[in-house]
Amino acid sequence: MAQTVTECLAAGTDSVTLIDQVKAGTHDVTGMTQAEINEMVQRNVDHLSTILLYAPVDSDDDTPDVAGAAGSKKTTHVAAVTTGNAYIAAN
C-alpha cells in the first residue's frame, strides 16, 4: 500500500523537532563539537529536503505527490529546512 502525503510528512516530524530544538538550544548536544552538531542538522535538513521532493514520475507511479501538495500541509517542514540551513551558516 502506498504512503500518503500526510504519512510522508509525518516521517519528517522528528527532523523538524530536532532542528527546532538545536536552534533553540534545548536539544542535548553534550560532548558534540560544533562541526558534529552542524553535520547532524545537515542530515536532518537533507532528509526533509528529500521528502519535500517526493512526486510521482507518471500516472502509474504511486509515490505521494508531496512536492505538489498544498503549502500549508508542509509549512513546518519547509520552515525547518530554512531554519537548519540558517543555523549551519551561522555556526
Long-range contacts (C-beta under 8 A, 24 or more apart in sequence): 2-62, 2-63, 2-64, 3-64, 4-64, 5-64, 5-65, 5-66, 5-69, 5-73, 6-73, 7-64, 8-51, 8-54, 8-64, 8-66, 9-51, 9-66, 9-73, 9-74, 9-77, 11-51, 12-47, 12-48, 12-51, 12-77, 12-80, 15-44, 15-45, 15-47, 15-48, 15-80, 16-48, 16-76, 16-77, 16-80, 18-44, 19-44, 19-45, 19-48, 19-80, 19-83, 19-84, 19-87, 20-80, 20-83, 22-84, 22-87, 23-83, 23-84, 23-87, 34-91, 37-91, 38-87, 38-88, 38-91, 41-84, 41-87, 41-88, 42-84, 42-88, 44-80, 44-84, 45-80, 45-81, 45-84, 45-85, 45-88, 48-77, 48-80, 48-81, 48-84, 49-81, 51-77, 52-77, 52-78, 52-81
